[in-house]
Amino acid sequence: MESEAIDPQLADELRSVCRTTVGDELRSITYFTEDIVEQLYLRSDLEQTADLVGFADHERLGFHSQSAYRNTQLGEYQATIRMFENGYLSRVIRGPHGVWVTVDAMSIDRFEELTSALESVLTDFADVVDGESPDY
């Protein structure tokens, strides 16, 4: 993993929206692109044993698989939620940027709020990179 691979303002904004939306159920936040992966947050009671590169390799498939869901009667793809024995992983991808967040159990409404918040931050960041002004 590269250090300082993510823009510090984007990292701060992602941490902020996740903490605000998820609260104490937040386990971890990881930012990724096709080339990099950087863990932005890990709750203190968890061990740093996750294979971030392995997770990233799997989650990067989302950059390519989103096109399979275009123009369906379900509407536009928003996020992927994976269930595990000890929590959930939610992945949001916008443009060339992705974030996966792990959480303890929480309601589907909170997953929808989390998705919306992450989507907004990633979209705003992509706009800044493209020369437009962010909303935050």
ABEGO torsion letter per residue (X at the ends): XBBGABBAAAAAAAAAAAAAAAEAABABBBBBBAABBBBABBBAABBBABBAAAAAAAAAAAAAAAAAABGBAAEBBABBBBBBAAEBBBBBBBEABBBBBBBBBBBAAAAAAAAAAAAAAAAAAAAAAAGBBBAX
